[in-house]
Amino acid sequence: MRFNRDGFPGDWHLQVVKIVGGNRDAASWISMTDADGTVQPGLSFFEIDERNMVARISDFWPEPYELPARRAHLVERY
């Protein structure tokens, strides 16, 4: 699967480690290998609305990075 080509150039590989869910919440743990071969975990928490659609995603990454300016309106930093 190729995703978000603009934000993450190069050859990335993702492996799902674990996915869990409940009625209105879900979480995923993935292992990412970036274009340089660095392996990093990624954690995502999902809020599900009354139509069973993802209403909000909160991602946690191990390394801070600068988001491309054109995507800044999509992110709230903690």
C-alpha positions, 0 to 999 in steps of 0.5 A: 500500500502506498500512502501519503506520498507527499508527506513521506517520500521514499520507500516506507514499509508498514507492519501491523503489530496489533489492533484492538477496538471497542464500541466507539474506540480503537487503537493500532500499533504499527512498525514502520521502516522508513526509506533509510531503513530505520524502524519506528513504532507508531501508535494511533487512537481512533474515535468512532462516530454514530455512523461507525466512521472514524471521527478523529485520529490521534497519532503518536510518533517516537521522533518529532518531525516538521510537518509539511506546511501544506498539511499544518491545518490538519494537525494539533501538536501536544 
